[in-house]
Amino acid sequence: MPTSLSLSLRRLWTLDKFAYSLRVFLAFSGALLLSWSLADISLVIPLFLGIIASALSETDDSWQGRLQALAVTLVCFAAAALVVRWLFPWPWLFALGLGVATFVLIMLGAVGQRYATIASGTLILSIYTMINIEHHGGVPQAGDWDQTLLILSGAAWYGAISVIWCALFSRQPVKQSMAQLYRELGRYLMLKATLFEPLRGIDIEARRLALAQQNGRVVTALNQAKEMIFRRLEGQRGEGKLNRYLRIYFIAQEIHERASSTHYPYARLTEAFFHHDVLFRCQRLLDQQGHACKRLGKALLLDRPFEHDQSEQALADLRASIEHLRAMRNPAWRELLPSLNALADNLATLEERLATGHNPDAGDDPGDAALFNRSPESVKEAWERIRLNLTVGSPTFRHAIRLPIALLAGYALLQSTHPTQGFWILLTTLFVCRPNFAATRRFLTQRIAGTVLGLMVGWASITLFPSALLQILIAVIAGVTFFATREKHYIIATAAITLLVLCSFNQVGDGFDLILPRLFDTLLGALIAGAAVFFILPDWQGRRLHREAANAIIASHSYLKEILHQYESGKQDDLAYRLARRNAHNADAALSTLLANVLQEPEPYRKRVADDGFRFLVLSHTLLGYLSALGAHRQRLGEEAHDARLLIEGQRIADYLQSLADYLARRVATAGLEEAREALLARLEGRPSESEEEGYRPMQTQLLLIAQQLGPLTEAAERLILVRDERGETADAVGAE
C-alpha cells in the first residue's frame, strides 16, 4: 500500500499542470490564512485578484530569469494600478489612457512571447483594479491605497512562490517537455507507419494530411523543449544534467528528421510489393518505434529503464525480408530495392538514436551544441521588431488596433448604461477577443458556456453551503481548477473562475445579486469581442494563405541550400544546418495552423481556400519529406564529374523553389517555370540509375523525387494564386492586407 501511494504521488508529480496548480494552491491558501488570522475575510478578494494576474503572467525561466521577469511584471502592475486609480474619476482621460495603454502593451508582444505574456497580465490586472474600485463604491478615495496595495501584494506573493519553486525544481519542466516531445514523436511515427499499409483503395491523402498536422505538434514540442533548455543553459553551460537534456534534445531532432524522411512514393512501393510482406515489416517497425518513443518519454520522466526489444526484432525481420526479395532477382524491382535498402538504413539509424536516448552520454559528441536565441539581445533589436510590425499587414498591429477599440466600446457602454459590475464587460472582451476569428469564435462560445455552468454551480454552492469558510475553500479549489484546465478545457476553467468570483464576493456582499449581472456582462463582452474581430481590420486567414505557403517554400529552399552545402563540405550538425531544418518545419507547422484556423471562419471567407490550401500542405509536406531524406543521408561527395553535376542540379532545384516562392508571395502567374521544370526532369531522369550492387546514392534518387514533386506543387501554388474572395476580387486586393 505505501508503495502504491508512493507510485501514485510520483506519477502525479510528473503531470505538467500539477506543479503549476500546487503553486496556485499555496498562494491562495496563504492569502486565505492571512485573511482569517486578521479576521477580515474581505482581504481575500484583492489578494486573489493579484495572485491570478501574477500567475497568468508567469513565464518559464531559470530562477534568475523568473526573478527578473517578476521585477518587470511588478513594475508594470504597479504602474497600471496607479494610472487606473488616478484616471478613474475622469472618464474621458480614462478612456484615452485605456486605449493608448492597450495599444502599447499589445505591440510589446511583438518583441517576444515573454513580453506578450507580461503585457497580457498587466491588462488583466488593470481591469481587476477597475473591478475592485467599482466594488468599493466606484470612486477611489484620497489616501485609500489599501486595495491597490493588496492586489500588488497578492501578485508579489505568487511571484515569490514561483521564484523559489524555480530555484528548487528548475529541471522538472525540462523533463516534462522532453517527455511531451517524445510522446508527440511517437504519435508521428505511428501515423507515418500507416502510409506503409499495403492496401488498395485507402485514402492516402487523408493520412498524409493527418501526418502533416501531427508534424505541427511535433514542431511545437521541439520549440518548447528548446526554449526551456536555452533559458536554463544561459550562464550555466557546464552544468552536467542540463547538457544531458541538450543531448536528448539533439537526438529528438535527428529522430524527427529521419522520421519525416520520404525515400520513395509509397503508392509505387505498394503496387510493386503488394503480394510480399516487406511493407508490413516497414509498417510494424515504424509502429514499434513509435511506441518505443512514447516509452522513452515515460522513462525519462520517471527515471526508469528503457526497453525497446520489440523494435529491434522488427528491424531484423525487415532486413531479412529485403534480403529475401533481393535473392529473387526480379528485374522489375531493380529501381525499388535501393530505396528499400535506404529506408531500412534510415530506420536502423533511427533505432540507434532511440537506444541512446535514455543514455545520451554513451553516444557521439554532438559537436556544435549552440542554440539559436530568438529573443532580442538589445533594446534596439526589440524596437526593430516592434517597428516591423507597425503596419496594417501585421496581425499583431491589427490586434493592437482592434482590442483598444473593443475595450473602449465596452467602457462607453458601461458609462452610458451604468450596469451593475459593468467592468466585467471589459474583462470578458479582453479574454475573448483574440488575434484571429477562429480563436475568438472558440473562446467566445466556451466563455459563455463556462460562465453559465459556473453561475449554476455557484448558485448551488452558496445556497447549499452558507458557511463562509466552506465557501472560501470552494473558491480556492475553483481557482486551482482554473489554472489546471485553462489551456485544454476552457469551459471548465471559465466555470471554475466564475465559481471563485461568486464565492469570494459573497463574503463581502450578496453573491446572488452578482449572478444576473455576471451573465449579462459576459454576453455583452463576448458580443463586443465577436463584432470587433469581424468588423475591425478582420484578419481572415485565407487572405494570408499565399504568403504562408510562400514562406513554407522559401524555408524548404533554404533547407535544401544547407543540405547541398553539407554534400560539398561533409556532414556536420552545426547550428546553421539545424536552424535551416527547424525553420523549414516551423514554416510547415505555421501553414498547418493557419489552415486549421481557416476552417473555423465563415463560409464566404474560406470557399475553395481550405481545399486548395490543404492540397498544397500535403504536397509541401511531401517535399519536406524528400528533403529530410536527402539530409538524413548527407555525406561529402566525391570528386567525380557525376557528383559535381548533381550539385548543379540541386542548385537549380533550389533556384526553382525560390522563384516559385517569389511568384506565390507576389501572387503572379508562374509562367516560365514549366520549361525550367521539364529541363530539370529531363536531365535527372536521363542519368543512369545505380544497380543494386553499386548501392544507393541518395543525391540521385532524392533530387529526382524532388524534381518530380515540383510539377504538382507548382499547380497547387497556381490554385492559391488564383483564389478569389467573396467579392470576386483577388484576396490580395485593397483591404485584404
N, C-alpha and C positions, 0 to 999 in steps of 0.2 A: 504493500500500500504506500509506504513512504517513497519507494522507487517510482511508482506510478505518478504520485503527486509531483515528484521532482521532475519527471519527464514532461508532465503537462505544463509546469511552470517554465521549463526550458523552451518548450515549443511556443508558449505564449510570448516569451521574450524575443523570439525570432520574428514575430509579426512586425511589419514596418510601422504600423499605426499604434502599436502598444506603447512604445516609449513616449510618443507624442501625446497620447491620451493620458498617460501617467503623469507627465509634466503638468498638463492642464488640471488634472485632478488635484495634484499637490498645491497648485496655485489657488484654485477655487477653495480648497479645504483651508488653506492658510487665511484667505480673506474671510471665510465664514468663522473661523476660530477667533480672529481679531474682532469681528463684529460682535460675536457672542460674549467675548471677555469684556468688551466695553459696554455691553448691554445696549447696543444701538444697532439693531438689525438693518436699519436703513443704509448703513455703510456698505452693504454688500452690492448694492446696485452700481454705484460709480466704480467700486473696485472690480466687479465682474466686467464692466464695460472696458476698463483699461486692460484687464487680462486678455479679453477676447481680441481687442485691437492688436496687442503686442504679439499674441500667438499667431494671428493672421499675417503678421509682418515677419515672422521668423524665417530666416534663410539658413540653408545648410552650409556649415563652415567648420573650420577648426575653432577651438575655444577662443583663440586670439582674434580670428576673423569675426566670430559671433560677438565678441565684446566690442569691437569697433563698429559693427553694424548696429548693435544695441545703442551705442552712444549717438550715432547718427539718427536712429529711429526716435530716441527720446527727445533729441533737439527738435526734430520735425514735429513730433507730437506736441511738445510744449509750445512751439511757435503757432501751430494750428489752433490749439486750445485757447491761447491768449488772443489771437486775432478774432476767433469766433466770439469770445466774451466782449471784446472791445467794440466790434461792429454790430453785435446782435440788436441793440436798440434802434439802429438806423437801417431800415430795410433796403434803401437804395444803395448805400455803401456796402451793406452786407451782400447784396446781390452781385455787385461789381467784384468784391473780394472773392466770392464763391466761384464766379465764372473764371476769373484770372487764375486763381489757385488751382482749380481743377485742370485747366489747360496746361499749366506749367508742370503739375505733378504727372499728368499723363505723358507729356513729352519727355519727362525724365526717364520713363520706361524704355525709351529708345536706346538709352545708354547700355542697358543690360537687364537681365531678369531680376537680379538682386535689387536694383534701383526701382524696378517696376513693382516689386513686392512691398518695399518700404513706402513707396508713393501711394499704393492702394490702401495700405494700413493707415496712412496719415489721413486720407479722405474718410475712411471709416470712422476713425477717432474724432474727426471734426464733426461728423453728423451725430455721433454718440454724445459729444459735448452739447450740441443743439438740443438733443432729446432730453438730456439731464437738466439743462436750463429751463426748458419748457415744462418739465415735470415739477420744477420748483417755483412755478409762478410765471415763467415766461420773461422775466426781467432780471438780469444779473445785478445783484446789489453791490454797491461800492464797498470794497474791503472784504467781500464774501468770496474767498478763494478756496474754501474747503472742498467743494465738489470737484473743482478742476484739479486740485492737488491730489484728491483721492483717485481720480481717473489716471493721472500720471503715475501715482504710486502703484496702482494695480499693474500698469504697463511695466514699470521698473521691477516689480516683484516677479512677474513671469519672466522677464528678461534675465534676472539674476539666476533663477532656477535653470533657465536654458543654458546660460554660460557655464554654470557648474556641471550640468549634465554633459555638455560637450567636452569638458575637461576630463570627466570620469570615464565616459564611454564614447570616445571620439571615433573608434573604428567600427562600432556596431552598425552605423548606417552604411558604411562601405561594404561590410559583409552582406547586408540585406540587399544592397544594389547589385552586388555580384551574383547573389542567388537569383534575383529577378532577371538579370541579364541571361544567365544560363537557362532559366526556365523559358524565356522567350526564344532563345536559340534552339532549344529542344522542340518547341512548337513549330518553329520554322523548318527544322529538319524533317519533322513528321509530315508536315504539309508537302515538302519537296518530295518525300517518298511517294506520295500519291500520284505524282507525274509519271512514275515508272510502272504504274499498274498496267499490264499489257491487256487491256480490254478495249474492244471497239465500241464506238457509239457513246463514249463518255464525254461530258462537256469539259474538254481540256482547257478552254479559255476561262471558264469559271474558276477552275483550280489555279490557273496562273494568276488570276486577279486576286484570289484569296492569298496566294503566296506573296504577291506584291504588297498587299495590305499588311500582312504579318511582318514583312520586311520593315515597314514603317515602325512597327512596335519594337522590333529588334534595334533599329537605329536609335529610337528614343531611349531605350535601356542602355545602349552603349554610350550615348551622350551624357546621361545622368551619372553613370558609373565613372566616366572620365572626369566630369566636373567635381565629383566628390573626392576622387583621388587627388586631383590637381590642387584643390583648396587645402588639403591636409599635407601635401608634399611641399608647399611653399615654405622655404626656410628649414625643411626637415628632410632633405634629400637623402641623408644617410640612415634614416630610420628603417630598421630591418623589416618589420612587419608591413609597413606601408609599401616598401619596394616589392615585397612578395605579392601584394594585391595588384601592383602595377604590372608585374609579370603575368598574373592571371588575366588581367585586362587585355594585354597584348595577345595572349593565347586565344581569348574570345574573339578578338579582331581577326586573327588568322582563320579560326574556325568559321567565322562569318564569311570571309572571302571564299573559302573552299566550299562552304555550304551553298553559296549563291552562284557558284560556277555552273555553266552550262557547256557541255562538250559536244553536243550533237542534238539536232532536232529529235525530240522524243518520239514523235509520230513515226518517223522513218525507222527508228530502232524497234518500235512496237511491231510494225509490219514485217520487218526482216526476221525478228526472233520471236514471233508470236507463238510458235509451237515449241519453244525451248524455255528453260527456267531461269535464264540469266537475268532478265529484267525483274523477275520475282526476287532473285537474290539481291539485286540492287535495292529494290524496294524494302526488303526486310532489313538490309544492313543500315540504310538511312533511317528507317524507323527505330531500329535498336540504338543507333547513335543519338537519335532524338531523345529517347528515354534515358540514355546514359547522360546526356547533357542535363536533363532535369534532375537526375540523381546526383550529379556532380554539384549542382547548385545547392541541393539539400545537404550534401556532405560538407560543403564549405560553410554553410550556415550553422550546422550542428556540430562541426568539428569531428565528423565521423569518417571511417574508412570509405573509400570509393571503389566500388566493384563495377567492372564493365566486361565481364567474361562473355556475355551473350553477343555483344557487338564484335568481339574478337573472333568468335566462332563464325559469325555471319560473314566476316571478311574472308576467312579461309574458304568458306563454301563458295563465295563469289569467284575467288581466284581459281578454284577447281572447275567451276562452270565455264569460265573463259578458256581455260586450258582444253577442256573437252571440245568446245567449239573450234578452237584452233586446230585440234587434231583432225577434225572432219574435213579441213581444207576445201571449204566451199568457196568458189571464186566470187560469188555474189556478195560475200561478206568481207572481201579484201579491204574495201574502203572503210568498213564499220569497225572491224576488230581493233585497229589502233586507237580509235576513240574510246572503245570499251576499256582497253588497257589504261588509257589516260584517266578515265573515270575511276577505275579501280585504284590506280596510283594516288589519285586525289583523295579518295576515301580512306586509303591506307594512311596517308599523312594526317588526315583529319583524326583518324583513330589514335595516332601517336600524340597529337596535340591534346586529345581528351585524356590520354593516360598521364600526361604531365600536368594536367590542370589542377589536380589536388596537391601535387608536389612540384611547383614550378621551378624550384631551385635545382632540380635534377636535370632540367633541360638546358639548352644552349643559352648563352648570354644574349639578350635581346639587342645588344649593340646600342644604337641611338635610342635612348629611352626618354627623349624630350617630349613634352606635351604642349600643344598649341594653346596659348592663353587667349581666349576670346573676350576677356574683359578689357576695358580701356586701361591703358597704363599711365595716362596723364589727363589733366583737365582739358587740354587742347584736343586730345583724341575723343574724349567724351562729348565735347561741344561739337566736334566734327560729325559725330553720329547723329546728334540732335539736328544739326543744320541740314544734313542729307535727308532727314525725314520731314523737313518743313516744306512739304509740297503736297498738293491735293492728291497726288498719286500714292502717297504713303498711307497704309492702313492705320498706322499709329496717329498720324496727323488727323485723319478723318475722325477717329475715335476721340481725339483731343478736342475737336470742334463739336462733335455730336453730344458727348456726355455733359459738358457745361450747359449747353442749350437745354438738354433734358432736365438737368437739376434746376436750372433757372425757371423752367416751365412749372416744375413741381413746387418751387418756392413761391412763384406768383400765384399759383392755385391756392396754396395754404394761406397766403396773405389776403387773398380776396374772399375766401370762404371761412377761414378760421376753424378748420376741423379739429376735433379732439385728437391730441397726439399726432398732429399733422406732419411732423418731421419723419415719421415712419414712411411717408411717401418718398422722400428723398433717399432714405436708406434702401428701400426696395428698388428704386430706379438705379441706384449705384450698383447693387448686387446683380440686377438682371440685365442692364444694358452692357452688352459685350461688343468686341470689335467687329463681329460679323453677324449676319442674320441667323445663321444656323445655330450658333452658340446662344444667342439671345432667345431664340424660339425655345430651345431646350430648357434654359434656365427659367424662362417665363412660366411655362406650363408646370414645371416642377416646383417653382416657388409658390405658385397659387395652391397647387395640390398639397404641398407640405404645410403651408400656413393653415389651410382648412383642417387638415389632420391634427396639427399641433393645437389649434384652438379647441377642437373637440376633446383631445386628451387633457388639455389644460383645464377646461371647464370641469371635466370629471375629477381631476386631481384636487382642485381647490374646493370642490364640493364634498368629495369623499374623505379628504384628509385636511380638516380645518386647522390642525396643529401647525404653528409657524415653523417649528423645527423640521417637521416632516416635509413641508412644502419647500423649504430652502434646501433640504437634502435632495429632493426631487430635482430642483433647479441645478444642483451640482452634477447630478447624474446626467441630466439633459445636456448640460454644457460639454461634458466629456463625450457624450454620444455625438454631438455636433461635430467635434473635431475628428472623431474616429470615422465618420461617414461622409464628410462634406465633399470628398473628391469622387467617390464612386456611387454614393447613394444620396443624391442631393435632396430628394423628397424627405427622407428620414432626417437628414441634417436640418432642413428647414423646420420640420415638425419639432425637432428637439430644441432649436433655438427659440421657437415660438413658445414652447412649454417653459423654457427658462425665463423668458420675459414675463409671462403671466404669473408664475410662482414667485418671482423676485418682486415685481411691482405690487403684488398682493400684500406684501409685508408693510408697505407704506401707503396703501390706498385700497380701493376695491378692484380686485382683478377682473371681476365680472364686467365692470364698466369699460374694460380695455378690449373686450372680445370683438365687439362690432367695429369700433374704430380701427383696430388692427386689421381686420378683414377688409374693411373699406379702403384703408390706406394702401394695403398691399395690392388690391385690384387697380387702384388709381396709379400707383407707382409702376406696376407692370404694364399698364396701358400706355403710359408715357414712354417707357423704355421701348416697347414694341413699335410705337409710332415713330420714335426718334430714329431707330435703326432702319426703318422702312423708308422714311422720307428725307432724312438729313444726310446728305452725302452717302447714300447707300453703297456699301462695299460688296456688290454682288460678285461672288467668287468666280462665276463663269466668265466674267469680263476680264479676269486676270489669268485665265487658264492658259492663253497662248504664251504669256510671259513666264509662267511657272514651267510650262513644257519646254520653253527655250532654255530656261535655267538648267533643267534636267539634261538637255542635250549638251550644253556647253560644259557642264560638270563632267559628263562622260568623255567629252573631248579632252579635258584636262587630265582625266584619269588615264586615257589612252596615251597621251603625250608622256606622262610619267612612266608608264609601263614600257614604252618604246625606249625611253632613256635608260631604263634598267637592263633592257636587252642589249643595249650598246655597252654599258659600263659594268654590268654584273648585278646580281640580286643583292639588294640591301634594303631592309625595312627601316629606312630613315624617316624623319619627320615629313619631308616633302612628299614621299610616296604615301605614307599613311594619311596625310592631310588630304591629298587628292582623292584617295579611295573613300575617305569619310565624307568629303564634300559631295561626291557622286551619290552615295547612299542617302545623305541628308536631302539632296535635291529630289531623289526618287521618293523619299518619305513625305516631303513637303507637297509634292504633286498628289500623292495618295490622300493626304489630309485635306487638301483643297477640294478634291473630287467628292470626298465624303461630306464636306460642307455643302457642296453644290446640290446634293440630293435632298437637303433639308430646305432649300429655297423654293419660293413659289414657282409653279409650273411655267408661267410665261418667261421666267428668268433663267430657266435651265433648258427647256425644249430639247434640242439634239445635243446640247453641250455635254451632258453627263455621258451619253452613249459614246460619243466621239472621244471624249476625254478618257474614259476607261479603256477604250481600244488603244489609244495612244499609250496609256500607262502600262498595259500588258506588253506592248512592243518595246517600249523604253526599258522596262524591267528585264525583258529578254536580252536586249542589247547589253545591259549591265551584267547579266549572267555570262555572256560571251567574253566580255572584258575581264570579269573576275577570273574566269578560267585561264585567260591569257596571262593575267597577273599571277595566278597561283603557280603556274609552271615556268615563270620567268627565270632565265639564266642568260649569261653572256653568250652572244652568238659568236660563231667562228669568223674567220676572215674570208670565207668563200663568197664568190660573187652572188650566189643564190641568196645567201643571208642578207647581203647588202641590199639586194633588190626588194627583199621582204620588208626591210626597214623603210625603204622608199614608199612601198605600197601602204604601209601602216601610216606614214606621214600623210599620204594622200587621203586616206580614210579620215584622219584627224581633221584635215582641211575641209573635207566634205561636211563633217559634223559641225564645224564652226560656221560654215556657210548656211547650213540648214537652220542652225540656231539663230543666226542673224536674220534670215528671212522670216522665221517664225516670230521673233521678237518685234519686227517691224511690220508684220502682217502683210507681206507682199508675196506674190506668187513665186514658186520655186522654179521658174523657168531657167533652163540652162543646166540644172543639176542632173537631168536624166542622162545626158551624154557622158558626163564625168562618171556617173554610176555604172553605166554599161561598159565603159572602158576599164574601170576597176575590176568588174566581174570577169571580163574577157582575159585580162592579164592573170588574175588569180586562178581562174578555172583552167587556164591553159597550161599551168605548170604541172608537171608530172607528179602524181601522188606517191607518197612513200609506200613501199611494201611493208608487210609485217616485219620482215627481217630487218629493214632499215630503221624500224622504230617509229615512234610518234614524235612529230615535230609540231608543237603547239602553235608556233607562229604561222605556219602554212594553213592549218585547219581552222584556227580561230579567226584569222583575218578573213578567210573565205566566208565563214559563217557570219561575221560582222558585215561584210560587203553584201551578202545576200539579205541581211536584215534591213539594209538602207532603203530598199525599194518600198516595202510595207510601211516603214517608219516615215518616209517622205510622204507617202499617200495619206497616212494618218495626220501628219502635220498640215497637209493641204486642207483637209477637212476642218481642222481647227482654225485655219486662216480664213476660211470661207463662212464659218458660223456667223449667223446674223441674229441680232437681238429682236425683241418683240416689236420694234418699230420698223423693222426692215432695214435698219442701218447696220453697218459693221459694228461689232461690240467695242471697237476702239474709237468710236465716234465721240463727239463732244459730249461730256457728261459721264462717259464710261470710265474715264480715268479719274 
